[in-house]
Amino acid sequence: MLTHEQRTEIYKAIPTEFTIRGIEVPVTIRYANQYRGEEYPCIVLEYTSLTEKSYDFINHVYSITNIMNDILEFKEGVLTYPLSVPRATNIVKVIGVLNGLEYVFVLNDDYYLDGNNIVWTTLPTPGDVPDLNTVFYVVYHSEMIKVTKGGEKIDVLNINVMTKDWGDVKSNNFINGVMLADYIAGQLHKYMQYSLQPPENTVLYVERDIKNLDALTEGEYQRRRLFIVMIKHVEYTSSLVESVKEIETEVSIDEMGN
């Protein structure tokens, strides 16, 4: 959904003055939830609905900034210890107990990383290993998958142009309400379609032709022209998952674009 700031930028761009037959006609802009004063001509703006599509695409990048800490127990005859989080990329340190004292074991001399396992070294010569039945701590980086999904959303903006006869007959500064409504609506329709710069990541387009909604109000015709602007934009969400399988539960591999 468009933010308040994005909507404000759209509102600011809408003209508040039109030149008709050489006469500058000021226009009041108001919103559907405002007090409905008697200022004419005016443009009334109203968001009426929001259409949301399912996520259309998904892609992922890898992050290795996650530091994990596993606590494992060294058992007799067991040299391979799986890490709890998949996609381990490198070992920061392994700390345990050797000969009853705390000891920092040496990578590639005492142990090495094999896939997602810590393996204690036996070849070509055995390295140091923790004392039996003591715990050792493995600090390592895990390659998490950062998933970014984009969802297409549409904000619907109703634009009402409302007028009555305007101006002063005596000074020849008078414009019939029908012509005034048609002109302002037509110019604004064109302006919104071709000139207005929407917020970033949006496509603004006019969906509907100008519609005549003249209505008899208190004995006189209130001229009203309506058209709808669709503001299509994409919103992104990001999350971290541990395996591609978690992504597959949401979308198929083909849809991932990878």
N, C-alpha and C positions, 0 to 999 in steps of 0.2 A: 504494500500500500504506500502511496506517496506520502512523504513526511509533510508536516505542517510547513516547514521551510521551503520544500519543493513546490508546494501549492502556492505559497506566497509569491514565489518567483514568477509563476504563471500569471497570477492575478495582477502583479505589478506591470506585466508587459501588455496587458489589454488596454487599448486606447480609451481615454475618457473624453475625447473630443473628436467630432467628425465635421468635415466641411461639406455642406450640402447647398448647391446652387450659390456658391460663394459665401455662404453664411456659416460661421462656426457654431456648431450646436454642441453644448456641453452635455455629457452623459454621466449620470450617477451610477456607480457600481455598488451593488449590495449583495448580500448572501441570503440564502433561503431562511436562515435562522435569525436574521436581523429583524428589527422593528420595520414593518412595511410602511414607510412614509409615503407621501404623495409626490415624490420627486419624479418628474418625467421629462425627457425620456430616461430610461434606466436599463441597466443590464443586470439581471439576477442570475447568480451562479449557485449551482447546487450539485453536490456529489450524491448520486442516488444509489449506486450499487458498486460492488467490487466482484469481478469475476477472477477466479484463481484456477489456473491449470495445474495439472500434476507436473512434477519435475521432468523437464524435457531432456536434460543432459547431465552427465556426471563425469568428472575427471578427478584424478588424484595425483598428489605429489608426495614425496617421502620426506620425513623429518627425522633427524637422528639426535634431537635435543633432549629426548626423554632418558633420564638416568634411573635405572632400576636397581634394587637391592634385594638379592635372594639370600636366604639363610638355609644352608644345607648341612646334613650330618654325614661325616665321613665314616663309611662302613668297611669292614675287612673284606677284601676281595673285590670291592666295587671301585672302578677307576673312572667310570663315565657318569656324569650327573647332568640331567637335562635342566635347562633354565626355565623359569615359570612363564616368561613372556617370549613369544616367538620373535623372529627376525633380530636376534642379537647381532650387533655389528662389530663391537670391540669391547674388550675387558678393560675397565679402569684400574681395578685392583682386586686381589683376593687376600683376605685376612683370616687367619686361623690360629690354631695352637700347635706349636712344634716343640717337643720335649718339655711340655708343661708351660711354655712361655708364648705370649702373643708374637705372631710372626707374619710378615708380609711376603707371600710366596711370589716367585719370579716367573713372569710370563715366558713361555717357550722353553724355560729350563725345568720348571716344576710342573707346569700345566700348559695347555693350549686350548683354543676355541675351535671346535669342530662342528660346523653347522650351528645348532642351538644348544650345544653341550659343552660343559667343562670336562676335559679329559686330562687325567693326571699322567705325567710322562713316565714311560718305561723304557723307551728306545731313543737313541742308542744306549743311553745309560739312565737308570732310574733317577728321578728328581726327588726333592723333598716332598713329603705328603703330610697332611695333618695327623695328629695323634688319633688313634682309633676312638670312635664314638664321641668325638668332639665336633662342634659346629664350626663351619667356616662361612665367611660372608663374601658374596660375589657382587661387586659393583660394576655395572656394565651399561652400555648404551643399547637401546632397543629402537629399531627402525619402525616407527609407527606410520600408518598411512593416513595422510590428511586428505579427507574427502571434501570436495567442494561441489555443491549441487546448485543448479540455477533453475528457478521457477519463474515462468512467465505469468505476470499479473496484469490486470487491466482495471484502471480507474475510469469510471464513467462520469463525465461532467456535463450536466444539462445547462444550456445557455438560453435564457429567456430574454428577448428584447421587448421591452414594454414601453409603449408611447401613447400619447394623445395628440390632438392638434397642438402645435407648438408655435410660439412667436406672437408678434403684434401685427394685426391686420393693417392698422393705420400707417405704420412705418414700412409697410410692404415687407416686413421681416416675419413672414408667416409661412408655415409648411404644414400641409395636410398630414394627419396622423398615419394614414395608410402609406403614403409615400415615404414618410419618415421611418416607419417601422421596417419597410422593405429595404430601404437604403442602408440603414444601420446594420440590420441583420446580414444583408448581402456582403457589406464591407467587412464585418467582423468574421463572417464565415470564411471569406477569402484570406483574411489576416491570420486566423487560427491555422488554416490549412497550409499556407505557404510561408508565413513570416515568423511565427512564434518559435522561439528556441526552447525546446523542452529541457528538463533536467537531464543530467548525465544518465546514460543507459536507458533512455526512453525513446519511444516513437509516438509522436502525437499526430492524429489524423482525424478528419471529420467523417463521421459515419453516415450521417443522414442529411438529406436536403432540408432546406428551410421549410418549416411547416407553419401554415396559417392557423392561428388560434384566436382570431378576433372574438371578443365576447361582449355582450351587452351588459354594462355595469352601471347601475343608478341612472338609467336613462340615456347613457351615451356609450359609444363604442370605445372600448379600450383595445388598442391595437397590440397584438402580441405575436411575436415570431419566435419559434423554438428550433434549435438544432442541438445535436449531441456531438461532443468531442470525446474520442477514445484515446486514453493515454496508456500506451502499452509499455511495460518496463519489466526488467528482470531483477529479481532479488536473489541474493546468494546466501547460502548457509554452509558453514564448515564444521567438520567434526573429525575426531581422531578415532581410528579403529585399528585393531591389531592384525587383522588378516583380511585377505581379499574375500573370504567366504562371507564375512559380515556385510560386505558390499553386495554380494550376489543375492542376499536375501531381499534387498531393496530393488535392484535392477539387474537385468541380465548382463553378461559380459559384453555382448554386442552393443548394448546401449551405453557402455562405459566409454566408448570412443578411444580405447587404449589398444 
